[in-house]
Amino acid sequence: MATNAIEHAALTSLEHAGLRELAKLVNQSVETIISEHEKKNATVPSLDSLNVGPFDAPGDRTAELTEAIKILDATCAQLRATGTIPANTLAGVSLIHIRH
C-alpha cells in the first residue's frame, strides 16, 4: 500500500512539474513577443485593436517572434487539453467533423 502512495506522489510531482514547465514556456514566449515589439518601438496590440502593427504581414516577423508565437500557440493548446475534462475534449473533436 505504501508503494502505491509513493508511486502516486511521484506521478503527481511529475505532472505538476510538466504544468510548471508549460507555464514557463508561456511566460518566456510572452516576454519574447513583448521584447520584439519593443524593438520596433511598438506595443503588443490589444484584442480589440484595429490598428496595423509592425508584424501584421508574416514577412515582417522576425524569426524570434515567429518561434515565440508557435511555442505560445502549442503550449496554450497543451494547457487547455491538460485542464479539460477528457469527455469534453472528445465531444469537441467529434463536433469539428460534423461542422465541416
Short mmCIF file of the C-alpha atoms (twelve columns), coordinates in Angstrom:
data_MODEL
# 
_entry.id   MODEL 
# 
loop_
_atom_site.group_PDB 
_atom_site.id 
_atom_site.type_symbol 
_atom_site.label_atom_id 
_atom_site.label_alt_id 
_atom_site.label_comp_id 
_atom_site.label_asym_id 
_atom_site.label_seq_id 
_atom_site.Cartn_x 
_atom_site.Cartn_y 
_atom_site.Cartn_z 
_atom_site.pdbx_PDB_model_num 
ATOM 1   C CA . MET A 1   0.000   0.000  0.000   1 
ATOM 2   C CA . ALA A 2   2.852   2.395  0.789   1 
ATOM 3   C CA . THR A 3   4.377   1.715  -2.630  1 
ATOM 4   C CA . ASN A 4   1.174   2.854  -4.346  1 
ATOM 5   C CA . ALA A 5   1.195   6.079  -2.319  1 
ATOM 6   C CA . ILE A 6   4.840   6.714  -3.222  1 
ATOM 7   C CA . GLU A 7   4.195   5.990  -6.901  1 
ATOM 8   C CA . HIS A 8   1.159   8.294  -6.846  1 
ATOM 9   C CA . ALA A 9   3.171   11.071 -5.194  1 
ATOM 10  C CA . ALA A 10  5.948   10.670 -7.764  1 
ATOM 11  C CA . LEU A 11  3.481   10.778 -10.674 1 
ATOM 12  C CA . THR A 12  1.725   13.810 -9.207  1 
ATOM 13  C CA . SER A 13  5.056   15.558 -8.793  1 
ATOM 14  C CA . LEU A 14  5.936   14.846 -12.431 1 
ATOM 15  C CA . GLU A 15  2.540   16.085 -13.613 1 
ATOM 16  C CA . HIS A 16  2.946   19.296 -11.619 1 
ATOM 17  C CA . ALA A 17  6.457   19.753 -12.996 1 
ATOM 18  C CA . GLY A 18  5.047   19.395 -16.511 1 
ATOM 19  C CA . LEU A 19  2.447   22.085 -15.860 1 
ATOM 20  C CA . ARG A 20  5.101   24.379 -14.412 1 
ATOM 21  C CA . GLU A 21  7.292   23.852 -17.481 1 
ATOM 22  C CA . LEU A 22  4.356   24.737 -19.725 1 
ATOM 23  C CA . ALA A 23  3.745   27.873 -17.668 1 
ATOM 24  C CA . LYS A 24  7.427   28.818 -18.054 1 
ATOM 25  C CA . LEU A 25  7.172   28.390 -21.825 1 
ATOM 26  C CA . VAL A 26  4.103   30.649 -21.904 1 
ATOM 27  C CA . ASN A 27  5.920   33.300 -19.876 1 
ATOM 28  C CA . GLN A 28  9.087   33.096 -21.995 1 
ATOM 29  C CA . SER A 29  7.072   33.368 -25.195 1 
ATOM 30  C CA . VAL A 30  5.120   36.368 -23.929 1 
ATOM 31  C CA . GLU A 31  8.340   38.109 -22.890 1 
ATOM 32  C CA . THR A 32  9.826   37.462 -26.344 1 
ATOM 33  C CA . ILE A 33  6.715   38.837 -28.053 1 
ATOM 34  C CA . ILE A 34  6.833   41.971 -25.901 1 
ATOM 35  C CA . SER A 35  10.577  42.366 -26.498 1 
ATOM 36  C CA . GLU A 36  10.226  42.055 -30.274 1 
ATOM 37  C CA . HIS A 37  7.510   44.725 -30.265 1 
ATOM 38  C CA . GLU A 38  9.624   46.999 -28.067 1 
ATOM 39  C CA . LYS A 39  12.497  46.710 -30.577 1 
ATOM 40  C CA . LYS A 40  10.120  48.305 -33.120 1 
ATOM 41  C CA . ASN A 41  9.011   50.948 -30.586 1 
ATOM 42  C CA . ALA A 42  5.560   49.373 -30.628 1 
ATOM 43  C CA . THR A 43  3.271   47.803 -28.089 1 
ATOM 44  C CA . VAL A 44  1.576   44.448 -28.455 1 
ATOM 45  C CA . PRO A 45  -1.863  45.244 -29.877 1 
ATOM 46  C CA . SER A 46  -4.872  44.644 -27.674 1 
ATOM 47  C CA . LEU A 47  -7.514  42.153 -28.742 1 
ATOM 48  C CA . ASP A 48  -9.885  44.950 -29.755 1 
ATOM 49  C CA . SER A 49  -7.319  46.940 -31.743 1 
ATOM 50  C CA . LEU A 50  -7.877  47.518 -35.449 1 
ATOM 51  C CA . ASN A 51  -4.591  49.363 -35.905 1 
ATOM 52  C CA . VAL A 52  -1.959  47.958 -38.216 1 
ATOM 53  C CA . GLY A 53  1.005   46.655 -36.257 1 
ATOM 54  C CA . PRO A 54  4.645   46.249 -37.242 1 
ATOM 55  C CA . PHE A 55  4.292   42.484 -37.638 1 
ATOM 56  C CA . ASP A 56  0.890   42.118 -39.317 1 
ATOM 57  C CA . ALA A 57  2.386   40.747 -42.527 1 
ATOM 58  C CA . PRO A 58  4.090   37.371 -41.996 1 
ATOM 59  C CA . GLY A 59  7.160   38.580 -43.911 1 
ATOM 60  C CA . ASP A 60  7.634   41.362 -41.357 1 
ATOM 61  C CA . ARG A 61  8.002   38.970 -38.427 1 
ATOM 62  C CA . THR A 62  11.405  38.180 -37.002 1 
ATOM 63  C CA . ALA A 63  12.442  34.561 -36.563 1 
ATOM 64  C CA . GLU A 64  12.320  35.066 -32.790 1 
ATOM 65  C CA . LEU A 65  8.765   36.394 -32.906 1 
ATOM 66  C CA . THR A 66  7.599   33.621 -35.222 1 
ATOM 67  C CA . GLU A 67  9.091   30.974 -32.928 1 
ATOM 68  C CA . ALA A 68  7.603   32.586 -29.806 1 
ATOM 69  C CA . ILE A 69  4.146   32.653 -31.404 1 
ATOM 70  C CA . LYS A 70  4.426   28.973 -32.387 1 
ATOM 71  C CA . ILE A 71  5.549   27.981 -28.891 1 
ATOM 72  C CA . LEU A 72  2.813   30.060 -27.262 1 
ATOM 73  C CA . ASP A 73  0.146   28.552 -29.502 1 
ATOM 74  C CA . ALA A 74  1.285   24.961 -28.888 1 
ATOM 75  C CA . THR A 75  1.780   25.478 -25.169 1 
ATOM 76  C CA . CYS A 76  -1.655  27.011 -24.699 1 
ATOM 77  C CA . ALA A 77  -3.205  24.123 -26.613 1 
ATOM 78  C CA . GLN A 78  -1.405  21.657 -24.337 1 
ATOM 79  C CA . LEU A 79  -2.505  23.533 -21.210 1 
ATOM 80  C CA . ARG A 80  -6.087  23.614 -22.455 1 
ATOM 81  C CA . ALA A 81  -6.001  19.885 -23.209 1 
ATOM 82  C CA . THR A 82  -4.449  19.130 -19.827 1 
ATOM 83  C CA . GLY A 83  -7.038  21.120 -17.915 1 
ATOM 84  C CA . THR A 84  -10.084 19.966 -19.856 1 
ATOM 85  C CA . ILE A 85  -12.237 17.025 -18.876 1 
ATOM 86  C CA . PRO A 86  -11.429 14.245 -21.385 1 
ATOM 87  C CA . ALA A 87  -15.083 13.741 -22.333 1 
ATOM 88  C CA . ASN A 88  -15.329 17.422 -23.302 1 
ATOM 89  C CA . THR A 89  -12.247 17.117 -25.488 1 
ATOM 90  C CA . LEU A 90  -13.680 14.074 -27.259 1 
ATOM 91  C CA . ALA A 91  -17.027 15.792 -27.752 1 
ATOM 92  C CA . GLY A 92  -15.333 18.904 -29.159 1 
ATOM 93  C CA . VAL A 93  -13.210 16.934 -31.590 1 
ATOM 94  C CA . SER A 94  -16.156 14.878 -32.789 1 
ATOM 95  C CA . LEU A 95  -18.227 18.032 -33.369 1 
ATOM 96  C CA . ILE A 96  -15.494 19.521 -35.565 1 
ATOM 97  C CA . HIS A 97  -16.124 16.770 -38.105 1 
ATOM 98  C CA . ILE A 98  -19.874 17.414 -38.055 1 
ATOM 99  C CA . ARG A 99  -19.466 21.185 -38.593 1 
ATOM 100 C CA . HIS A 100 -17.268 20.800 -41.674 1 
# 
